[in-house]
């Protein structure tokens, strides 16, 4: 039976993993919906996902495996945290600035909206992105 600390630590690692995901999730309902698209067993309810996020439960091994594959993290790290040896290789690093994200529904929808803009407005959006993106390179 996991302790309250183990549940809280798992919840923190899950939330951290969610922030790195290409698709943005606003909470337990989004987590459950997107999880169920990837999981091949019985679907989880938003209440179950809420329990994961609020440190009230830890998913079973098969669900942990799905979460780890989805968020591209080590399953052991997601469940238990870094090993006692403190091996830094097991702790996920933030995605590099130039690393390509897989195409998500949100990204494709945004690209379609930008493509539908007039050439002048599309140019303005491109300039805005350059300002944000270029600011980190200086």
GIBELMO-V98529 format. One record per backbone hydrogen bond with DSSP energy under -1.0 kcal/mol. CO is the residue of the C=O (numbers start at 0). NH is the residue of the N-H. E is the energy in kcal/mol with one decimal. If there is no record, write none. Layout:
CO/NH/E, CO/NH/E
This chain:
2/6/-2.2, 3/7/-2.3, 4/8/-2.9, 5/9/-2.4, 6/10/-2.5, 7/11/-2.2, 8/12/-2.2, 9/13/-2.7, 10/14/-2.6, 11/15/-2.4, 12/16/-2.4, 13/17/-2.4, 14/18/-1.7, 26/30/-2.5, 27/31/-2.9, 28/32/-2.6, 29/33/-2.5, 30/34/-2.6, 31/35/-2.6, 34/37/-1.5, 34/38/-1.9, 44/48/-2.1, 45/49/-2.4, 46/50/-1.9, 47/51/-1.7, 48/52/-2.2, 49/53/-1.8, 50/55/-2.9, 50/56/-1.3, 59/63/-2.6, 60/64/-2.3, 61/65/-1.7, 62/66/-2.6, 63/67/-2.9, 64/68/-2.4, 65/69/-2.5, 66/70/-2.8, 67/72/-2.1, 73/77/-2.5, 74/78/-2.3, 75/79/-3.2, 76/80/-1.3, 82/85/-2.6, 86/89/-1.5, 95/98/-1.3, 103/107/-2.5, 104/108/-2.4, 105/109/-2.4, 106/110/-2.5, 107/111/-2.1, 108/112/-2.1, 109/113/-2.5, 110/114/-2.5, 111/115/-1.5, 113/116/-1.2, 117/121/-2.8, 118/122/-2.1, 119/123/-2.0, 120/124/-2.3, 121/125/-2.4, 122/126/-2.4, 123/127/-2.2, 124/128/-2.5, 125/129/-2.4, 126/130/-2.1, 127/131/-2.3, 128/132/-3.4, 129/133/-3.0, 130/134/-1.3
